[in-house]
Amino acid sequence: MSQEIELKLLVDGASKEKVVELCQSLAKDAEQVTMELGNRYFDTADLRLRQHDMGLRIRQRGEEREQTIKLAGKVLGGMHSRPEYNAVITADTPDLTLFEEDIWPDDFPLFDINRELEEIFATNFTRHRWHIPSGEGRIELVYDEGVIQAGEQQRAIAEVEIEVQQGELADAYKIARRLVTRLNARMGSLSKAARGYLLAGKTVLEPFTHAHFVPQEANDDVGSGLYRALTYALQYWQHNDACLGESPSVRAVAGITDGIRLSKVVLQQLATLEVDVSDHILRLEQMLGHLGWLSRYDGLTELTAEDGAYHRALKQYPKLYEAILEQQEHAVQLELVQSLSIRDDYQLTLLELGALCQQQPRHEQVAKLPLRQWAAQRLREDWQNVIDAFAKDGELKPEYYLKQLPLLQSSLQLGYCVGYLFDEEDRELFRAPWQDMVRGIREIMALKLLREAIKDNEDNQPDRLLNWQGVQLESLLYALEHSRKAALKQEPYWLN
């Protein structure tokens, strides 16, 4: 068994000469080896290997054949890490029994799957390879160019892989930075196999639209817990970034935004522990500035959603409704986000946050501090700011709610990072009214946009519509007041 640790970067397929030239420059005196590789990927018709996050292939080079199984792994900042097992084979189809018996999960139906294997897709490419000395080992630098083939469908391959073979991770990231800045290379989170399954129509890439609590270990130190949370946030971001590349959508942008926000929350916690991440935080804030149009889009969507509270009433005013739909369409700035996602600073941020998760810098005192103890203290301090903001006498104005939304969202996201350590029922009871408030505050934005649309519209009853909007806002503020009082009465879950 070998542990595959590699960085994957996507490059422009039309820039072959530039890619090879830069790779040779980075490899210095290392010899370039070029080879033709054919790979056929196998699974059952119902994708039982894929369900276990496994990839099975036969690679052919000349007359030599080797079957490889890659087991479940992880992708972080473009760094792919997963166990890999190989076996020489002479047949046209793979044989899972040639691998060691102890690599399979418990109750894995080995023989059933082995009987039902069939070819799903193939990859054929030219590999240019260099071996670069690094530490006690080496870095394998390869440039692959070719195609993925699934029936009549084809998709180009143009990517650089930097595999750490007992070498230094820092050397791999140094090479990757040069590729990003010199070739506009992009971090790749989808393997050839993942792209092959997509091309074959066997899987669908869907954006993540809701974060989960990071599975933490109570006995871990603070550093381990925070880097685990950053790993989750980065993977969440990268998955949605891959979705944006495959099929651009507002849902993918929303997922990227949530991933960036969650990453920022974790970095802010690391900063309180004297880890120097100020440049990363600044870059994330700049990115979020380019994604601000989402709040306007979400507000307009609240007004037009067929299952929403306002759709039926607004449909009675066709000109107004059409104007809102037009504003919603114009609010979308997918091309702006696509342009952002291929910029060097965006790609370098993904790369450097991945390196941060791998290297996990921390001060000695952080290593001695138990995660659960720190989490309870940090949640108390963080939520006290929220409670102070919302424990005002009298009813709060709409503008005040809108101003406090980022603070509330940030505290809820901190809960995703460390809330797993505490009782689930207590945690959900505490968070529920605060989450109701988030939804209500976003609805304030929707009603604010509605008021603007009414004033700009040519419908004949602006006064009646403005009165109706006012009634809706009063009703919403009444509900928010109820949620605010309920939230302030909740027992903090980190005290138990």
Secondary structure, 3 states (H helix, E strand, C coil): CEEEEEEEEECCHHHHHHHHHHHHHHHCCCCCEEEEEEEEEEECCCCHHHHCCCEEEEEEECCEEEEEEECCCEEECCEEEEEEEEEECCCCCCCHHHCCHHHCCCCCCHHHHHHCCEEEEEEEEEEEEEEEEECCEEEEEEEEEEEEEECCEEEEEEEEEEEEEECCHHHHHHHHHHHHHHHCCEECCCCHHHHHHHHCCCCCCCCCCCCCCCCCCCCCEHHHHHHHHHHHHHHHHHHHHHHHHHCCCHHHHHHHHHHHHHHHHHHHHHHHCCCCCHHHHHHHHHHHHHCCHHHHHHHHHHHHCCCCCCHHHHCCCHHHHHHHHHHHHHHCCHHHHHHHHCCHHHHHHHHHHHHHHHHCCCCHHHHHCEHHHHHHHHHHHHHHHHHHHHCCCCCCCHHHHHHHHHHHHHHHHHHHHHHHHCCHHHHHHHHHHHHHHHHHHHHHHHHHHHHHHHHHCCCCCHHHHHHHHHHHHHHHHHHHHHHHHHHHHCCCHHHC
